[in-house]
């Protein structure tokens, strides 16, 4: 019982940091997580953790690519001069 209460509190706090999951849904997910984890095998836990890590990396990369074109157009620089001779008219 205490584990469910702690899990619900942690789930509600974690849900505050995401835009798609609200506080009550986070509390429900946090309360059910300990029950699911107890019934899951070690390889399944590892696979879920690795999958979550890969999805996060993919999302971060997509966000970076969306921001990259704006950066490139904002910081156009001239190449450095390689000659000390005066410029031709």
MOPAC internal coordinates of N, CA, C and O (Angstrom, degrees):
PM7 1SCF
backbone

  N    0.0000 0     0.00 0     0.00 0    0    0    0
  C    1.4539 1     0.00 0     0.00 0    1    0    0
  C    1.5309 1   110.46 1     0.00 0    2    1    0
  O    1.2310 1   120.95 1   134.57 1    3    2    1
  N    1.3118 1   115.79 1   -45.43 1    3    2    1
  C    1.4682 1   119.58 1   179.73 1    5    3    2
  C    1.5293 1   109.95 1   -63.18 1    6    5    3
  O    1.2310 1   120.34 1   140.82 1    7    6    5
  N    1.3421 1   116.95 1   -39.18 1    7    6    5
  C    1.4646 1   120.87 1   179.64 1    9    7    6
  C    1.5168 1   111.54 1   -61.67 1   10    9    7
  O    1.2310 1   120.37 1   141.75 1   11   10    9
  N    1.3298 1   116.91 1   -38.25 1   11   10    9
  C    1.4675 1   120.18 1   178.59 1   13   11   10
  C    1.5269 1   111.01 1   -67.12 1   14   13   11
  O    1.2310 1   120.42 1   141.35 1   15   14   13
  N    1.3118 1   116.81 1   -38.65 1   15   14   13
  C    1.4648 1   120.52 1   179.60 1   17   15   14
  C    1.5260 1   110.10 1   -67.23 1   18   17   15
  O    1.2310 1   120.35 1   135.35 1   19   18   17
  N    1.3198 1   116.93 1   -44.65 1   19   18   17
  C    1.4621 1   120.84 1   178.55 1   21   19   18
  C    1.5310 1   109.77 1   -64.17 1   22   21   19
  O    1.2310 1   120.50 1   136.22 1   23   22   21
  N    1.3330 1   116.64 1   -43.78 1   23   22   21
  C    1.4633 1   120.59 1   178.23 1   25   23   22
  C    1.5201 1   112.21 1   -61.54 1   26   25   23
  O    1.2310 1   120.45 1   140.21 1   27   26   25
  N    1.3258 1   116.74 1   -39.79 1   27   26   25
  C    1.4629 1   120.32 1   178.87 1   29   27   26
  C    1.5253 1   110.63 1   -65.09 1   30   29   27
  O    1.2310 1   120.50 1   138.52 1   31   30   29
  N    1.3062 1   116.65 1   -41.48 1   31   30   29
  C    1.4696 1   120.29 1   177.93 1   33   31   30
  C    1.5144 1   111.82 1   -63.85 1   34   33   31
  O    1.2310 1   120.70 1   136.07 1   35   34   33
  N    1.3238 1   116.27 1   -43.93 1   35   34   33
  C    1.4588 1   120.51 1   178.69 1   37   35   34
  C    1.5291 1   110.93 1   -65.83 1   38   37   35
  O    1.2310 1   120.22 1   140.19 1   39   38   37
  N    1.3258 1   117.19 1   -39.81 1   39   38   37
  C    1.4607 1   121.09 1   178.34 1   41   39   38
  C    1.5194 1   112.08 1   -64.36 1   42   41   39
  O    1.2310 1   120.30 1   140.51 1   43   42   41
  N    1.3207 1   117.03 1   -39.49 1   43   42   41
  C    1.4668 1   120.64 1   178.21 1   45   43   42
  C    1.5227 1   110.81 1   -65.72 1   46   45   43
  O    1.2310 1   120.11 1   139.69 1   47   46   45
  N    1.3317 1   117.40 1   -40.31 1   47   46   45
  C    1.4672 1   121.08 1   178.16 1   49   47   46
  C    1.5242 1   111.01 1   -66.50 1   50   49   47
  O    1.2310 1   120.57 1   138.63 1   51   50   49
  N    1.3290 1   116.51 1   -41.37 1   51   50   49
  C    1.4633 1   120.37 1   179.81 1   53   51   50
  C    1.5236 1   110.39 1   -67.12 1   54   53   51
  O    1.2310 1   119.77 1   146.11 1   55   54   53
  N    1.3189 1   118.05 1   -33.89 1   55   54   53
  C    1.4614 1   121.91 1  -179.11 1   57   55   54
  C    1.5220 1   111.76 1   -68.85 1   58   57   55
  O    1.2310 1   119.80 1   157.85 1   59   58   57
  N    1.3215 1   117.98 1   -22.15 1   59   58   57
  C    1.4595 1   120.65 1   178.22 1   61   59   58
  C    1.5258 1   111.32 1   -66.88 1   62   61   59
  O    1.2310 1   120.42 1   155.42 1   63   62   61
  N    1.3249 1   116.79 1   -24.58 1   63   62   61
  C    1.4576 1   121.39 1  -177.26 1   65   63   62
  C    1.5268 1   113.04 1   -89.03 1   66   65   63
  O    1.2310 1   119.71 1   176.16 1   67   66   65
  N    1.3089 1   118.16 1    -3.84 1   67   66   65
  C    1.4617 1   121.29 1   179.00 1   69   67   66
  C    1.5232 1   109.19 1  -114.47 1   70   69   67
  O    1.2310 1   120.90 1   -27.62 1   71   70   69
  N    1.3125 1   115.89 1   152.38 1   71   70   69
  C    1.4560 1   119.13 1  -177.70 1   73   71   70
  C    1.5265 1   112.83 1   -90.22 1   74   73   71
  O    1.2310 1   119.99 1   159.71 1   75   74   73
  N    1.3230 1   117.63 1   -20.29 1   75   74   73
  C    1.4638 1   119.76 1  -174.34 1   77   75   74
  C    1.5265 1   114.01 1   -97.30 1   78   77   75
  O    1.2310 1   120.33 1   165.57 1   79   78   77
  N    1.3221 1   116.97 1   -14.43 1   79   78   77
  C    1.4587 1   120.29 1  -178.75 1   81   79   78
  C    1.5221 1   107.87 1  -115.36 1   82   81   79
  O    1.2310 1   120.73 1   -53.56 1   83   82   81
  N    1.3151 1   116.22 1   126.44 1   83   82   81
  C    1.4555 1   120.66 1   179.31 1   85   83   82
  C    1.5219 1   111.36 1   -86.82 1   86   85   83
  O    1.2310 1   120.30 1    -3.41 1   87   86   85
  N    1.3103 1   117.03 1   176.59 1   87   86   85
  C    1.4659 1   122.55 1  -179.33 1   89   87   86
  C    1.5196 1   113.90 1   -60.41 1   90   89   87
  O    1.2310 1   119.30 1   130.75 1   91   90   89
  N    1.3492 1   118.94 1   -49.25 1   91   90   89
  C    1.4600 1   119.28 1  -179.20 1   93   91   90
  C    1.5321 1   113.09 1   -64.24 1   94   93   91
  O    1.2310 1   120.37 1   139.88 1   95   94   93
  N    1.3283 1   116.90 1   -40.12 1   95   94   93
  C    1.4623 1   119.48 1   178.57 1   97   95   94
  C    1.5264 1   110.18 1   -66.25 1   98   97   95
  O    1.2310 1   120.41 1   141.07 1   99   98   97
  N    1.3229 1   116.82 1   -38.93 1   99   98   97
  C    1.4601 1   120.35 1   176.68 1  101   99   98
  C    1.5208 1   111.65 1   -62.49 1  102  101   99
  O    1.2310 1   120.51 1   142.39 1  103  102  101
  N    1.3365 1   116.64 1   -37.61 1  103  102  101
  C    1.4615 1   120.46 1   178.00 1  105  103  102
  C    1.5275 1   111.15 1   -65.18 1  106  105  103
  O    1.2310 1   120.65 1   139.39 1  107  106  105
  N    1.3135 1   116.37 1   -40.61 1  107  106  105
  C    1.4694 1   119.96 1   178.42 1  109  107  106
  C    1.5223 1   110.59 1   -65.32 1  110  109  107
  O    1.2310 1   120.85 1   135.04 1  111  110  109
  N    1.3367 1   115.98 1   -44.96 1  111  110  109
  C    1.4624 1   119.22 1   178.55 1  113  111  110
  C    1.5266 1   111.53 1   -63.11 1  114  113  111
  O    1.2310 1   120.62 1   139.87 1  115  114  113
  N    1.3215 1   116.43 1   -40.13 1  115  114  113
  C    1.4616 1   120.21 1   178.42 1  117  115  114
  C    1.5194 1   112.54 1   -66.05 1  118  117  115
  O    1.2310 1   120.10 1   145.79 1  119  118  117
  N    1.3200 1   117.41 1   -34.21 1  119  118  117
  C    1.4649 1   120.77 1   179.67 1  121  119  118
  C    1.5269 1   111.40 1   -73.46 1  122  121  119
  O    1.2310 1   120.09 1   146.91 1  123  122  121
  N    1.3375 1   117.44 1   -33.09 1  123  122  121
  C    1.4676 1   119.84 1  -178.69 1  125  123  122
  C    1.5275 1   112.93 1   -87.20 1  126  125  123
  O    1.2310 1   119.95 1   163.46 1  127  126  125
  N    1.3267 1   117.71 1   -16.54 1  127  126  125
  C    1.4680 1   120.29 1  -177.50 1  129  127  126
  C    1.5360 1   113.43 1   -59.14 1  130  129  127
  O    1.2310 1   118.74 1   133.94 1  131  130  129
  N    1.3273 1   120.01 1   -46.06 1  131  130  129
  C    1.4754 1   118.31 1  -179.80 1  133  131  130
  C    1.5318 1   113.27 1   -60.89 1  134  133  131
  O    1.2310 1   120.34 1   143.37 1  135  134  133
  N    1.3329 1   116.95 1   -36.63 1  135  134  133
  C    1.4639 1   120.57 1   179.17 1  137  135  134
  C    1.5319 1   109.71 1   -65.06 1  138  137  135
  O    1.2310 1   120.38 1   135.36 1  139  138  137
  N    1.3273 1   116.88 1   -44.64 1  139  138  137
  C    1.4654 1   120.42 1  -179.68 1  141  139  138
  C    1.5249 1   111.54 1   -67.06 1  142  141  139
  O    1.2310 1   120.32 1   139.75 1  143  142  141
  N    1.3180 1   116.99 1   -40.25 1  143  142  141
  C    1.4679 1   120.19 1  -178.80 1  145  143  142
  C    1.5318 1   112.12 1   -65.73 1  146  145  143
  O    1.2310 1   120.56 1   145.67 1  147  146  145
  N    1.3273 1   116.53 1   -34.33 1  147  146  145
  C    1.4714 1   119.45 1   178.71 1  149  147  146
  C    1.5203 1   111.98 1   -66.27 1  150  149  147
  O    1.2310 1   120.14 1   149.26 1  151  150  149
  N    1.3146 1   117.33 1   -30.74 1  151  150  149
  C    1.4705 1   120.85 1  -176.94 1  153  151  150
  C    1.5213 1   113.16 1   -92.64 1  154  153  151
  O    1.2310 1   120.19 1   173.82 1  155  154  153
  N    1.3137 1   117.24 1    -6.18 1  155  154  153
  C    1.4603 1   121.55 1  -176.20 1  157  155  154
  C    1.5295 1   110.27 1   -91.04 1  158  157  155
  O    1.2310 1   120.80 1   -32.45 1  159  158  157
  N    1.3290 1   116.08 1   147.55 1  159  158  157
  C    1.4653 1   120.08 1   177.96 1  161  159  158
  C    1.5297 1   109.83 1   -82.14 1  162  161  159
  O    1.2310 1   120.97 1   -17.53 1  163  162  161
  N    1.3185 1   115.75 1   162.47 1  163  162  161
  C    1.4616 1   121.89 1  -179.85 1  165  163  162
  C    1.5385 1   111.25 1   -60.96 1  166  165  163
  O    1.2310 1   118.87 1   133.22 1  167  166  165
  N    1.3395 1   119.76 1   -46.78 1  167  166  165
  C    1.4742 1   118.46 1   178.69 1  169  167  166
  C    1.5338 1   112.97 1   -60.76 1  170  169  167
  O    1.2310 1   120.24 1   144.49 1  171  170  169
  N    1.3193 1   117.15 1   -35.51 1  171  170  169
  C    1.4656 1   119.74 1   178.15 1  173  171  170
  C    1.5253 1   110.68 1   -67.00 1  174  173  171
  O    1.2310 1   120.12 1   140.73 1  175  174  173
  N    1.3300 1   117.37 1   -39.27 1  175  174  173
  C    1.4647 1   120.54 1   177.31 1  177  175  174
  C    1.5199 1   110.89 1   -63.30 1  178  177  175
  O    1.2310 1   120.53 1   137.89 1  179  178  177
  N    1.3233 1   116.60 1   -42.11 1  179  178  177
  C    1.4635 1   120.98 1   179.45 1  181  179  178
  C    1.5280 1   110.02 1   -64.72 1  182  181  179
  O    1.2310 1   120.40 1   137.56 1  183  182  181
  N    1.3299 1   116.85 1   -42.44 1  183  182  181
  C    1.4628 1   120.79 1  -179.81 1  185  183  182
  C    1.5283 1   110.97 1   -64.21 1  186  185  183
  O    1.2310 1   119.71 1   138.56 1  187  186  185
  N    1.3140 1   118.16 1   -41.44 1  187  186  185
  C    1.4660 1   121.59 1   178.77 1  189  187  186
  C    1.5295 1   110.13 1   -65.85 1  190  189  187
  O    1.2310 1   120.42 1   137.34 1  191  190  189
  N    1.3260 1   116.81 1   -42.66 1  191  190  189
  C    1.4703 1   119.95 1   178.30 1  193  191  190
  C    1.5182 1   111.91 1   -62.95 1  194  193  191
  O    1.2310 1   120.15 1   135.46 1  195  194  193
  N    1.3306 1   117.31 1   -44.54 1  195  194  193
  C    1.4636 1   121.09 1   179.46 1  197  195  194
  C    1.5286 1   110.57 1   -65.70 1  198  197  195
  O    1.2310 1   120.30 1   139.71 1  199  198  197
  N    1.3186 1   117.04 1   -40.29 1  199  198  197
  C    1.4562 1   120.48 1   178.18 1  201  199  198
  C    1.5200 1   111.74 1   -63.42 1  202  201  199
  O    1.2310 1   120.10 1   138.02 1  203  202  201
  N    1.3108 1   117.42 1   -41.98 1  203  202  201
  C    1.4596 1   121.09 1   177.25 1  205  203  202
  C    1.5143 1   112.03 1   -62.89 1  206  205  203
  O    1.2310 1   120.82 1   140.47 1  207  206  205
  N    1.3250 1   116.03 1   -39.53 1  207  206  205
  C    1.4649 1   121.06 1   178.53 1  209  207  206
  C    1.5272 1   110.42 1   -64.27 1  210  209  207
  O    1.2310 1   120.31 1   135.74 1  211  210  209
  N    1.3274 1   117.01 1   -44.26 1  211  210  209
  C    1.4609 1   120.65 1  -179.82 1  213  211  210
  C    1.5307 1   112.05 1   -66.27 1  214  213  211
  O    1.2310 1   120.30 1   140.71 1  215  214  213
  N    1.3202 1   117.03 1   -39.29 1  215  214  213
  C    1.4639 1   120.56 1   178.17 1  217  215  214
  C    1.5304 1   109.97 1   -63.94 1  218  217  215
  O    1.2310 1   120.40 1   137.99 1  219  218  217
  N    1.3332 1   116.85 1   -42.01 1  219  218  217
  C    1.4593 1   120.35 1   178.65 1  221  219  218
  C    1.5261 1   110.90 1   -61.98 1  222  221  219
  O    1.2310 1   120.10 1   136.08 1  223  222  221
  N    1.3278 1   117.40 1   -43.92 1  223  222  221
  C    1.4662 1   121.42 1   178.87 1  225  223  222
  C    1.5300 1   110.37 1   -62.13 1  226  225  223
  O    1.2310 1   120.06 1   138.98 1  227  226  225
  N    1.3195 1   117.50 1   -41.02 1  227  226  225
  C    1.4656 1   122.01 1   179.55 1  229  227  226
  C    1.5238 1   110.86 1   -63.88 1  230  229  227
  O    1.2310 1   120.29 1   135.39 1  231  230  229
  N    1.3116 1   117.05 1   -44.61 1  231  230  229
  C    1.4669 1   121.23 1   179.39 1  233  231  230
  C    1.5256 1   110.22 1   -64.62 1  234  233  231
  O    1.2310 1   119.98 1   137.11 1  235  234  233
  N    1.3333 1   117.65 1   -42.89 1  235  234  233
  C    1.4634 1   120.77 1   178.17 1  237  235  234
  C    1.5224 1   111.11 1   -61.66 1  238  237  235
  O    1.2310 1   120.23 1   139.88 1  239  238  237
  N    1.3212 1   117.16 1   -40.12 1  239  238  237
  C    1.4569 1   121.17 1  -179.87 1  241  239  238
  C    1.5270 1   110.55 1   -65.88 1  242  241  239
  O    1.2310 1   119.93 1   139.19 1  243  242  241
  N    1.3334 1   117.74 1   -40.81 1  243  242  241
  C    1.4673 1   121.25 1   178.84 1  245  243  242
  C    1.5290 1   110.85 1   -65.10 1  246  245  243
  O    1.2310 1   119.99 1   140.34 1  247  246  245
  N    1.3207 1   117.62 1   -39.66 1  247  246  245
  C    1.4567 1   120.96 1   178.14 1  249  247  246
  C    1.5275 1   110.47 1   -66.18 1  250  249  247
  O    1.2310 1   120.74 1   142.13 1  251  250  249
  N    1.3254 1   116.19 1   -37.87 1  251  250  249
  C    1.4644 1   121.13 1   178.09 1  253  251  250
  C    1.5323 1   110.79 1   -64.12 1  254  253  251
  O    1.2310 1   120.43 1   138.12 1  255  254  253
  N    1.3334 1   116.78 1   -41.88 1  255  254  253
  C    1.4623 1   121.01 1   179.36 1  257  255  254
  C    1.5225 1   111.87 1   -66.53 1  258  257  255
  O    1.2310 1   120.07 1   146.24 1  259  258  257
  N    1.3194 1   117.48 1   -33.76 1  259  258  257
  C    1.4578 1   120.65 1   177.40 1  261  259  258
  C    1.5272 1   110.44 1   -67.63 1  262  261  259
  O    1.2310 1   120.29 1   142.60 1  263  262  261
  N    1.3225 1   117.05 1   -37.40 1  263  262  261
  C    1.4616 1   121.53 1  -178.79 1  265  263  262
  C    1.5226 1   111.59 1   -80.76 1  266  265  263
  O    1.2310 1   119.18 1   157.84 1  267  266  265
  N    1.3162 1   119.18 1   -22.16 1  267  266  265
  C    1.4656 1   122.59 1  -175.11 1  269  267  266
  C    1.5286 1   113.20 1   -63.86 1  270  269  267
  O    1.2310 1   117.73 1   135.26 1  271  270  269
  N    1.3327 1   121.92 1   -44.74 1  271  270  269
  C    1.4736 1   119.31 1   179.79 1  273  271  270
  C    1.5245 1   112.60 1   -60.19 1  274  273  271
  O    1.2310 1   119.65 1   143.66 1  275  274  273
  N    1.2943 1   118.28 1   -36.34 1  275  274  273
  C    1.4611 1   120.95 1   178.64 1  277  275  274
  C    1.5238 1   110.34 1   -65.81 1  278  277  275
  O    1.2310 1   120.07 1   141.98 1  279  278  277
  N    1.3155 1   117.47 1   -38.02 1  279  278  277
  C    1.4581 1   121.64 1   178.68 1  281  279  278
  C    1.5181 1   110.98 1   -66.83 1  282  281  279
  O    1.2310 1   120.24 1   136.90 1  283  282  281
  N    1.3174 1   117.15 1   -43.10 1  283  282  281
  C    1.4610 1   121.34 1  -175.96 1  285  283  282
  C    1.5217 1   111.40 1   -64.45 1  286  285  283
  O    1.2310 1   119.70 1   140.59 1  287  286  285
  N    1.3074 1   118.18 1   -39.41 1  287  286  285
  C    1.4568 1   120.00 1  -178.72 1  289  287  286
  C    1.5204 1   111.41 1   -75.14 1  290  289  287
  O    1.2310 1   120.00 1   152.43 1  291  290  289
  N    1.3018 1   117.60 1   -27.57 1  291  290  289
  C    1.4552 1   120.89 1  -177.56 1  293  291  290
  C    1.5237 1   112.06 1   -78.41 1  294  293  291
  O    1.2310 1   119.70 1   153.96 1  295  294  293
  N    1.3184 1   118.19 1   -26.04 1  295  294  293
  C    1.4629 1   120.22 1  -174.17 1  297  295  294
  C    1.5167 1   111.13 1  -119.42 1  298  297  295
  O    1.2310 1   120.19 1  -120.67 1  299  298  297
  N    1.3219 1   117.23 1    59.33 1  299  298  297
  C    1.4626 1   120.11 1   175.12 1  301  299  298
  C    1.5237 1   107.67 1   -81.59 1  302  301  299
  O    1.2310 1   121.21 1   -55.16 1  303  302  301
  N    1.3232 1   115.29 1   124.84 1  303  302  301
  C    1.4531 1   119.70 1  -179.48 1  305  303  302
  C    1.5123 1   109.40 1  -119.86 1  306  305  303
  O    1.2310 1   121.46 1   -27.50 1  307  306  305
  N    1.3180 1   114.82 1   152.50 1  307  306  305
  C    1.4573 1   120.29 1   175.80 1  309  307  306
  C    1.5256 1   108.13 1   -81.92 1  310  309  307
  O    1.2310 1   120.17 1   -31.24 1  311  310  309
  N    1.3216 1   117.28 1   148.76 1  311  310  309
  C    1.4600 1   118.62 1   176.38 1  313  311  310
  C    1.5289 1   110.25 1   -69.54 1  314  313  311
  O    1.2310 1   119.91 1   -26.95 1  315  314  313
  N    1.3075 1   117.78 1   153.05 1  315  314  313
  C    1.4576 1   119.94 1  -178.40 1  317  315  314
  C    1.5291 1   111.02 1   -66.96 1  318  317  315
  O    1.2310 1   121.10 1   -31.00 1  319  318  317
  N    1.3155 1   115.51 1   149.00 1  319  318  317
  C    1.4680 1   120.29 1   176.87 1  321  319  318
  C    1.5172 1   108.57 1   -73.80 1  322  321  319
  O    1.2310 1   121.25 1   -43.44 1  323  322  321
  N    1.3082 1   115.22 1   136.56 1  323  322  321
  C    1.4649 1   119.20 1  -178.75 1  325  323  322
  C    1.5234 1   112.62 1  -105.02 1  326  325  323
  O    1.2310 1   120.71 1   171.22 1  327  326  325
  N    1.3120 1   116.24 1    -8.78 1  327  326  325
  C    1.4564 1   120.03 1  -177.73 1  329  327  326
  C    1.5233 1   110.02 1  -121.88 1  330  329  327
  O    1.2310 1   121.01 1   -35.14 1  331  330  329
  N    1.3186 1   115.67 1   144.86 1  331  330  329
  C    1.4663 1   119.78 1   177.72 1  333  331  330
  C    1.5290 1   111.11 1   -93.65 1  334  333  331
  O    1.2310 1   120.23 1   178.01 1  335  334  333
  N    1.3197 1   117.17 1    -1.99 1  335  334  333
  C    1.4710 1   121.54 1  -178.75 1  337  335  334
  C    1.5216 1   109.16 1   -68.84 1  338  337  335
  O    1.2310 1   120.26 1   -30.32 1  339  338  337
  N    1.3500 1   117.11 1   149.68 1  339  338  337
  C    1.4571 1   119.20 1   178.24 1  341  339  338
  C    1.5233 1   111.13 1   -65.96 1  342  341  339
  O    1.2310 1   120.87 1   -31.02 1  343  342  341
  N    1.3018 1   115.94 1   148.98 1  343  342  341
  C    1.4513 1   121.46 1  -178.19 1  345  343  342
  C    1.5243 1   110.10 1   -68.18 1  346  345  343
  O    1.2310 1   120.89 1   -39.33 1  347  346  345
  N    1.3136 1   115.90 1   140.67 1  347  346  345
  C    1.4853 1   120.99 1   179.04 1  349  347  346
  C    1.5258 1   109.31 1   -74.41 1  350  349  347
  O    1.2310 1   121.21 1   -34.10 1  351  350  349
  N    1.3038 1   115.30 1   145.90 1  351  350  349
  C    1.4649 1   119.37 1  -177.64 1  353  351  350
  C    1.4817 1   112.97 1   -81.68 1  354  353  351
  O    1.2310 1   120.10 1   180.00 1  355  354  353

